[in-house]
Amino acid sequence: MNDRDLSQPESKLLVCLLLFYREIGPAATPGLRGLDEEAGLERHELDEAVKGLRAKGLIEYWELQPAVRLTREGLRLARRIGVEDE
């Protein structure tokens, strides 16, 4: 998978989660509340991005919190995208 397979909201969310990963570490599981603002997305875009990244196996999702975390594949792709955005 490459960054061309992602929508713009998915790409933004993936890079945002990479920042959490870098700041907090591999256990970073940010809650969805406020994540739309962190990623620069509208709420409906965040919902679509979460669904898309989850379906692609790039993030894990916890409904009880709700929160998300990068998978190994998601981290690899986020690092490639993050390098391009820096």
Residue pairs with C-beta under 8 A, 6 or more apart in sequence:
1 56
1 58
1 73
1 77
2 77
2 80
3 11
3 77
3 80
3 81
3 84
5 56
6 14
6 52
6 53
6 56
6 77
6 81
7 48
7 49
7 52
9 39
9 41
9 45
9 46
9 48
9 49
9 52
10 48
10 49
10 52
10 53
10 56
11 81
12 39
12 40
12 41
12 49
13 35
13 39
13 41
13 46
13 49
13 50
13 53
14 53
14 58
14 59
14 70
14 74
14 77
14 78
14 81
15 39
15 78
15 81
15 82
15 85
16 35
16 38
16 39
16 40
17 28
17 30
17 59
17 68
17 69
17 70
17 74
17 78
18 70
18 75
18 78
18 79
18 81
18 82
19 82
20 28
20 30
21 28
21 70
21 75
21 78
27 69
28 69
28 70
29 62
29 65
29 67
29 68
29 69
30 38
30 67
30 68
31 65
31 66
31 67
32 46
32 50
32 65
32 66
32 67
32 68
35 46
35 68
36 42
36 43
36 45
36 46
39 46
39 49
41 49
50 59
50 61
50 68
53 59
53 68
53 74
54 60
54 61
54 68
57 71
57 73
57 74
58 70
58 71
58 73
58 74
58 77
58 78
59 68
59 69
59 70
59 71
59 74
60 68
60 69
60 70
60 71
61 67
61 68
62 68
62 69
70 78
